Amino acid sequence: MIKCKWRDENRVLVNIDGQVWPCCYLVNNEYEYAVSNSKSGYKDNQEVLESYTTYKDELNIFKNDMDSINKHQWWKELEQSWSDKSKTLKQCAKWCTQKEEENE
């Protein structure tokens, strides 16, 4: 089960370029991807990250207000991906998976 602590605390991370991200785990990988000489890797088979790229302007604080960003459909896609292991982001699975007994 995925439990996003950042989402539960209504926290996000805003990059210097204005991109709004759900947490540091995703933004760190985005940065590595952007500066890497190899453009293959972490986005492979992660449709939620590919979807973020599609909505990049809409998820940018310099181009949209925070209320609109928080209500954007991408956040729903992210949350829905947690219930489908084939769609769950590797970063979410690695850092935010909790065992069932931890939720009780």
KOLNU-304426 format. One record per residue: chain; residue number from 1; x, y, z of N, C-alpha, C, O in turn; residue in one letter. Coordinates in Angstrom, 1 decimal, always signed. Atoms other than C-alpha are relative to their C-alpha. Example, Ala and Ser with C-alpha at 12.3 -4.5 7.8 and 13.67 -1.06 7.14 Angstrom:
residues 2
<'A',1,<+0.9,-1.2,+0.0>,<+12.3,-4.5,+7.8>,<+0.9,+1.2,+0.0>,<+1.9,+1.2,+0.7>,'A'>
<'A',2,<-0.9,-1.1,+0.0>,<+13.7,-1.1,+7.1>,<-0.8,+1.1,+0.8>,<-0.3,+2.2,+0.9>,'S'>
//
This chain:
residues 104
<'A',1,<+0.8,-1.2,+0.0>,<+0.0,+0.0,+0.0>,<+0.9,+1.2,+0.0>,<+1.8,+1.3,+0.8>,'M'>
<'A',2,<-0.7,-1.3,+0.0>,<+1.3,+3.5,-0.9>,<-0.7,+1.0,+0.9>,<-1.9,+1.2,+0.8>,'I'>
<'A',3,<+0.5,-1.1,-0.8>,<+0.9,+6.2,+1.6>,<+1.0,+1.2,-0.1>,<+2.1,+1.1,+0.3>,'K'>
<'A',4,<-0.8,-1.2,+0.3>,<+2.2,+9.6,+0.5>,<+0.0,+1.0,+1.2>,<-1.0,+1.6,+1.4>,'C'>
<'A',5,<-0.1,-0.9,-1.1>,<+3.4,+11.5,+3.5>,<-0.1,+1.5,-0.4>,<-0.7,+2.3,+0.3>,'K'>
<'A',6,<+0.0,-1.4,+0.5>,<+3.9,+14.7,+1.5>,<-1.4,+0.4,-0.3>,<-1.9,+1.5,+0.1>,'W'>
<'A',7,<+1.4,-0.3,+0.4>,<+0.3,+14.6,+0.1>,<-0.8,+0.1,+1.3>,<-1.6,+1.0,+1.4>,'R'>
<'A',8,<+0.8,+0.0,-1.3>,<-1.1,+13.8,+3.6>,<+0.2,+1.3,+0.8>,<-0.7,+1.8,+1.5>,'D'>
<'A',9,<-0.4,-1.2,-0.7>,<+0.7,+16.9,+4.9>,<-0.2,+1.3,-0.8>,<+0.2,+2.4,-0.5>,'E'>
<'A',10,<+0.3,-1.1,+1.0>,<-0.4,+19.1,+1.9>,<+1.3,+0.7,-0.3>,<+1.3,+1.9,-0.4>,'N'>
<'A',11,<-1.3,-0.6,+0.4>,<+3.3,+19.6,+1.0>,<+0.2,-0.3,-1.5>,<-0.2,-1.4,-2.0>,'R'>
<'A',12,<-0.6,+0.3,+1.4>,<+4.8,+19.9,-2.5>,<+1.3,+0.6,+0.0>,<+1.8,+1.3,+0.9>,'V'>
<'A',13,<-1.3,-0.6,+0.3>,<+8.1,+20.9,-3.9>,<-0.1,+0.8,-1.2>,<-0.6,+0.4,-2.2>,'L'>
<'A',14,<+0.0,-0.8,+1.1>,<+8.5,+23.8,-6.2>,<+1.4,+0.3,-0.4>,<+2.2,+0.9,+0.3>,'V'>
<'A',15,<-1.4,-0.2,+0.6>,<+11.6,+23.9,-8.4>,<+0.2,+1.5,-0.3>,<-0.7,+2.2,-0.4>,'N'>
<'A',16,<-0.3,-1.4,+0.3>,<+13.4,+27.1,-9.2>,<-0.6,+0.4,-1.4>,<-0.8,+1.6,-1.6>,'I'>
<'A',17,<+0.6,-0.3,+1.3>,<+11.9,+26.8,-12.7>,<-1.5,+0.1,+0.0>,<-2.2,+0.3,-1.0>,'D'>
<'A',18,<+1.5,-0.1,-0.3>,<+8.4,+26.8,-11.2>,<-0.8,-1.3,-0.1>,<-2.0,-1.3,+0.1>,'G'>
<'A',19,<+0.7,+1.3,+0.1>,<+7.6,+23.1,-11.7>,<-0.4,-0.4,+1.4>,<+0.4,-0.4,+2.3>,'Q'>
<'A',20,<+0.6,+0.5,-1.2>,<+5.4,+21.8,-8.9>,<+0.0,-1.5,+0.0>,<-0.6,-2.1,-0.9>,'V'>
<'A',21,<-0.1,+1.4,-0.1>,<+6.2,+18.3,-7.8>,<-0.6,-0.5,+1.3>,<-0.6,+0.2,+2.3>,'W'>
<'A',22,<+0.6,+0.5,-1.2>,<+4.6,+16.0,-5.2>,<+1.0,-0.2,+1.1>,<+0.6,-0.2,+2.3>,'P'>
<'A',23,<-1.0,+0.3,-1.0>,<+7.9,+15.3,-3.4>,<+1.4,+0.1,-0.6>,<+1.6,+0.2,-1.8>,'C'>
<'A',24,<-1.4,-0.1,+0.4>,<+11.7,+15.4,-3.5>,<+0.4,-1.3,-0.8>,<+1.3,-1.2,-1.6>,'C'>
<'A',25,<-0.4,+1.3,+0.7>,<+11.9,+11.7,-4.7>,<-0.3,+0.1,-1.5>,<+0.5,-0.4,-2.3>,'Y'>
<'A',26,<+0.2,-0.2,+1.4>,<+10.3,+12.6,-8.0>,<+0.8,+1.1,-0.7>,<+1.3,+0.9,-1.8>,'L'>
<'A',27,<-0.8,-1.1,+0.6>,<+12.0,+15.9,-8.6>,<+1.5,-0.3,-0.1>,<+2.1,+0.1,-1.1>,'V'>
<'A',28,<-1.4,+0.4,+0.1>,<+15.4,+14.4,-7.9>,<+0.3,-0.8,-1.2>,<+1.3,-0.6,-1.9>,'N'>
<'A',29,<-0.1,+0.8,+1.2>,<+14.9,+11.9,-10.6>,<-0.2,+0.8,-1.3>,<+0.5,+0.6,-2.3>,'N'>
<'A',30,<+0.2,-0.9,+1.1>,<+13.6,+14.6,-13.0>,<+1.3,+0.8,-0.3>,<+1.7,+0.9,-1.4>,'E'>
<'A',31,<-1.3,-0.7,+0.2>,<+16.8,+16.6,-12.4>,<+1.1,-0.9,-0.6>,<+1.7,-0.5,-1.5>,'Y'>
<'A',32,<-1.0,+0.9,+0.5>,<+19.0,+13.6,-13.0>,<-0.3,-0.3,-1.5>,<+0.7,-0.4,-2.3>,'E'>
<'A',33,<+0.4,+0.2,+1.4>,<+17.1,+12.9,-16.2>,<+0.4,+1.2,-0.9>,<+0.9,+1.0,-2.0>,'Y'>
<'A',34,<-0.3,-1.2,+0.8>,<+17.5,+16.5,-17.4>,<+1.4,+0.2,-0.3>,<+1.8,+0.7,-1.3>,'A'>
<'A',35,<-1.4,-0.3,+0.1>,<+21.2,+16.7,-16.8>,<+0.8,-1.2,-0.5>,<+2.0,-1.0,-0.8>,'V'>
<'A',36,<-0.7,+1.2,+0.4>,<+22.1,+13.2,-17.8>,<+0.3,+0.0,-1.5>,<-0.5,+0.5,-2.3>,'S'>
<'A',37,<-0.3,+0.2,+1.4>,<+23.8,+12.4,-21.1>,<-0.8,-1.1,-0.6>,<-1.1,-1.1,-1.8>,'N'>
<'A',38,<+0.9,+1.1,+0.5>,<+21.6,+9.3,-21.3>,<-1.4,+0.4,+0.3>,<-1.8,+0.6,+1.4>,'S'>
<'A',39,<+1.4,-0.4,-0.1>,<+18.0,+10.2,-21.9>,<-0.9,-1.3,+0.3>,<-2.1,-1.1,+0.3>,'K'>
<'A',40,<+0.9,+1.1,-0.3>,<+16.8,+6.6,-21.3>,<+0.1,-0.3,+1.5>,<+1.0,+0.2,+2.2>,'S'>
<'A',41,<-0.1,+0.3,-1.4>,<+16.0,+5.3,-17.9>,<-1.3,+0.2,+0.8>,<-2.3,-0.5,+0.5>,'G'>
<'A',42,<+1.0,+0.1,-1.1>,<+13.7,+6.3,-15.1>,<-1.5,+0.3,-0.6>,<-2.4,-0.2,+0.1>,'Y'>
<'A',43,<+1.4,-0.2,+0.5>,<+10.7,+7.5,-17.3>,<-0.6,-1.2,-0.7>,<-1.8,-1.3,-0.9>,'K'>
<'A',44,<+0.4,+1.1,+0.7>,<+10.6,+4.2,-19.1>,<-1.1,-0.8,+0.7>,<-1.0,-1.1,+1.9>,'D'>
<'A',45,<+1.2,+0.7,-0.6>,<+7.2,+2.5,-18.5>,<-0.6,+0.6,+1.2>,<-1.1,-0.1,+2.1>,'N'>
<'A',46,<+0.6,-0.7,-1.1>,<+6.2,+5.1,-16.0>,<-1.0,+1.1,-0.6>,<-0.6,+2.2,-0.7>,'Q'>
<'A',47,<+0.9,-0.9,+0.7>,<+3.2,+6.6,-17.7>,<-0.4,+1.3,+0.8>,<-0.8,+2.3,+0.2>,'E'>
<'A',48,<+0.4,-1.2,-0.8>,<+2.4,+9.0,-14.8>,<+1.0,+1.1,-0.1>,<+0.7,+2.2,-0.2>,'V'>
<'A',49,<-1.1,-1.0,+0.2>,<+5.8,+10.7,-15.2>,<-0.1,+0.5,-1.5>,<+0.1,+1.7,-1.7>,'L'>
<'A',50,<+0.1,-0.4,+1.4>,<+5.3,+10.8,-19.0>,<-1.2,+1.0,-0.1>,<-1.2,+2.0,-0.8>,'E'>
<'A',51,<+1.2,-0.8,+0.0>,<+1.8,+12.3,-18.3>,<+0.4,+1.4,+0.6>,<-0.1,+2.4,+0.1>,'S'>
<'A',52,<-0.5,-1.3,-0.6>,<+3.5,+15.0,-16.1>,<+0.6,+0.9,-1.1>,<+0.3,+2.1,-1.1>,'Y'>
<'A',53,<-0.7,-0.7,+1.1>,<+5.6,+16.0,-19.1>,<-1.1,+0.7,-0.9>,<-0.9,+1.8,-1.4>,'T'>
<'A',54,<+1.1,-0.5,+0.8>,<+2.4,+16.5,-21.1>,<-0.6,+1.2,+0.6>,<-1.0,+2.2,-0.1>,'T'>
<'A',55,<+0.6,-1.1,-0.7>,<+1.0,+18.8,-18.5>,<+0.9,+1.0,+0.7>,<+0.6,+1.8,+1.5>,'Y'>
<'A',56,<-1.0,-0.7,-0.6>,<+4.2,+20.5,-17.6>,<-0.3,+1.5,+0.2>,<-0.1,+2.1,+1.3>,'K'>
<'A',57,<+0.3,-1.5,-0.1>,<+3.0,+24.1,-18.3>,<-1.1,+0.2,+1.0>,<-1.1,+1.2,+1.7>,'D'>
<'A',58,<+1.1,-0.1,-0.9>,<-0.2,+23.5,-16.4>,<+0.4,-0.3,+1.5>,<-0.3,+0.2,+2.4>,'E'>
<'A',59,<-0.5,+0.3,-1.3>,<+1.8,+22.3,-13.4>,<+1.2,+0.9,+0.4>,<+2.1,+0.5,+1.2>,'L'>
<'A',60,<-1.1,-1.0,-0.3>,<+4.1,+25.3,-13.3>,<-0.6,+1.2,+0.6>,<-1.5,+1.8,+0.1>,'N'>
<'A',61,<+0.5,-1.1,-0.8>,<+3.6,+28.0,-10.7>,<+0.1,+1.4,-0.7>,<-0.6,+2.3,-0.4>,'I'>
<'A',62,<-0.1,-1.2,+0.8>,<+4.8,+30.7,-13.2>,<-1.0,+0.2,-1.1>,<-1.2,+1.2,-1.6>,'F'>
<'A',63,<+1.0,+0.0,+1.0>,<+2.1,+29.8,-15.6>,<-1.4,-0.3,+0.4>,<-2.4,-0.2,-0.3>,'K'>
<'A',64,<+1.2,+0.4,-0.6>,<-0.7,+28.7,-13.3>,<+0.0,+0.3,+1.5>,<+1.0,+0.3,+2.1>,'N'>
<'A',65,<+0.1,-0.3,-1.5>,<-2.0,+29.5,-9.8>,<+0.0,-1.4,+0.8>,<-0.3,-2.4,+0.2>,'D'>
<'A',66,<-0.2,+1.2,-0.8>,<-1.4,+27.0,-7.0>,<-1.3,-0.8,+0.2>,<-1.3,-2.0,+0.2>,'M'>
<'A',67,<+1.3,+0.6,-0.2>,<-5.1,+26.3,-6.5>,<-0.3,-0.9,-1.2>,<-0.8,-2.0,-1.1>,'D'>
<'A',68,<+0.2,+0.7,+1.3>,<-5.4,+25.2,-10.2>,<+0.9,-1.2,-0.1>,<+0.5,-2.3,-0.5>,'S'>
<'A',69,<-0.9,+1.1,+0.0>,<-2.3,+23.1,-9.9>,<-0.4,-1.1,+0.9>,<-0.3,-2.3,+0.6>,'I'>
<'A',70,<+0.4,+1.1,-0.9>,<-3.5,+21.3,-6.8>,<-1.3,-0.7,-0.4>,<-1.4,-1.9,+0.0>,'N'>
<'A',71,<+1.2,+0.7,+0.5>,<-6.8,+20.5,-8.5>,<+0.2,-0.7,-1.4>,<-0.8,-1.3,-1.9>,'K'>
<'A',72,<-0.2,+0.6,+1.3>,<-5.2,+19.3,-11.7>,<-0.2,-1.5,+0.0>,<+0.1,-2.2,+1.0>,'H'>
<'A',73,<+0.3,+1.4,+0.1>,<-6.1,+15.9,-13.0>,<+1.2,-0.9,+0.2>,<+1.1,-2.1,+0.5>,'Q'>
<'A',74,<-1.2,+0.8,-0.1>,<-2.5,+14.8,-12.9>,<+0.2,-0.6,+1.4>,<+0.6,-1.7,+1.6>,'W'>
<'A',75,<-0.1,+0.5,-1.4>,<-2.6,+14.5,-9.1>,<-0.9,-1.2,+0.2>,<-0.6,-2.1,+0.9>,'W'>
<'A',76,<+0.9,+1.2,+0.0>,<-5.6,+12.1,-9.5>,<+0.6,-1.2,-0.6>,<+0.5,-2.3,-0.1>,'K'>
<'A',77,<-0.7,+1.1,+0.7>,<-3.6,+10.1,-12.0>,<+1.0,-0.6,+0.9>,<+1.2,-1.9,+1.0>,'E'>
<'A',78,<-1.0,+0.5,-0.9>,<-0.8,+9.8,-9.5>,<-0.6,-0.8,+1.1>,<-0.1,-1.9,+1.3>,'L'>
<'A',79,<+0.6,+0.7,-1.1>,<-3.0,+8.8,-6.7>,<-0.6,-1.3,-0.4>,<-0.5,-2.3,+0.3>,'E'>
<'A',80,<+0.6,+1.2,+0.5>,<-4.9,+6.3,-8.8>,<+1.1,-1.1,-0.3>,<+0.8,-2.3,-0.3>,'Q'>
<'A',81,<-1.0,+1.0,+0.4>,<-1.6,+4.7,-9.9>,<+0.5,-0.8,+1.2>,<+1.0,-1.9,+1.0>,'S'>
<'A',82,<-0.4,+0.7,-1.2>,<-0.9,+3.7,-6.3>,<-0.8,-1.3,+0.2>,<-0.3,-2.2,+0.9>,'W'>
<'A',83,<+0.8,+1.2,-0.2>,<-3.6,+1.0,-6.4>,<+0.2,-1.0,-1.2>,<-0.4,-2.1,-1.2>,'S'>
<'A',84,<-0.3,+0.9,+1.1>,<-2.2,-0.6,-9.6>,<+1.5,-0.1,-0.1>,<+2.2,+0.8,-0.6>,'D'>
<'A',85,<-1.5,+0.2,-0.1>,<+1.3,-2.0,-9.2>,<+0.6,+0.2,-1.4>,<+1.8,+0.6,-1.5>,'K'>
<'A',86,<-0.6,-0.2,+1.3>,<+1.8,-1.9,-13.0>,<+0.1,+1.5,-0.4>,<+0.9,+1.8,-1.3>,'S'>
<'A',87,<-0.1,-1.5,+0.2>,<+1.3,+1.9,-12.9>,<+0.7,+0.8,+1.1>,<+1.0,+2.0,+0.9>,'K'>
<'A',88,<-0.6,-0.7,-1.1>,<+2.8,+2.8,-9.6>,<+1.4,+0.4,-0.3>,<+2.2,-0.4,-0.8>,'T'>
<'A',89,<-1.3,-0.5,+0.3>,<+5.9,+4.9,-10.0>,<+1.0,-0.7,+0.9>,<+0.7,-1.0,+2.1>,'L'>
<'A',90,<-1.0,+0.7,-0.7>,<+9.1,+3.2,-9.0>,<+0.4,+0.8,+1.3>,<+0.7,+0.2,+2.4>,'K'>
<'A',91,<-0.4,-0.8,-1.2>,<+9.9,+6.1,-6.6>,<-1.1,-0.1,+1.1>,<-0.7,-0.2,+2.3>,'Q'>
<'A',92,<+1.1,+0.2,-1.0>,<+6.5,+5.8,-4.9>,<+0.1,-1.3,+0.7>,<+0.0,-1.5,+1.9>,'C'>
<'A',93,<-0.1,+1.3,-0.5>,<+6.9,+2.1,-4.5>,<+1.2,-0.1,+0.9>,<+1.1,-0.8,+2.0>,'A'>
<'A',94,<-1.2,+0.2,-0.8>,<+10.4,+2.4,-3.1>,<-0.1,+0.8,+1.3>,<+0.3,+0.3,+2.3>,'K'>
<'A',95,<-0.1,-0.9,-1.1>,<+9.9,+5.3,-0.7>,<-1.3,+0.1,+0.8>,<-1.3,+0.5,+2.0>,'W'>
<'A',96,<+1.3,-0.2,-0.7>,<+6.2,+5.2,+0.3>,<-0.9,-1.2,+0.1>,<-2.0,-1.1,+0.5>,'C'>
<'A',97,<+0.8,+1.2,-0.2>,<+5.1,+1.6,+0.4>,<+0.0,-0.3,+1.5>,<+1.0,-0.2,+2.2>,'T'>
<'A',98,<+0.2,+0.4,-1.4>,<+3.7,+0.6,+3.8>,<-0.6,-1.3,+0.1>,<-1.4,-1.7,-0.7>,'Q'>
<'A',99,<+0.7,+1.2,-0.2>,<+2.8,-2.7,+5.1>,<-1.3,+0.2,+0.6>,<-1.5,+1.3,+1.3>,'K'>
<'A',100,<+1.4,-0.2,-0.5>,<-0.8,-3.2,+6.0>,<-0.1,+0.3,+1.5>,<-0.8,+1.1,+2.0>,'E'>
<'A',101,<+0.1,-0.2,-1.5>,<-0.2,-3.4,+9.8>,<+0.5,+1.3,+0.4>,<+0.2,+1.8,+1.5>,'E'>
<'A',102,<-0.4,-1.3,-0.3>,<+1.5,+0.0,+9.7>,<-1.1,+1.0,+0.0>,<-1.0,+2.1,+0.6>,'E'>
<'A',103,<+1.1,-0.9,+0.1>,<-1.8,+1.6,+8.9>,<-1.0,-0.1,+1.1>,<-1.9,+0.7,+1.3>,'N'>
<'A',104,<+0.9,+0.3,-1.1>,<-3.6,+0.2,+11.9>,<+0.3,+0.8,+1.3>,<-0.4,+0.7,+2.3>,'E'>
//
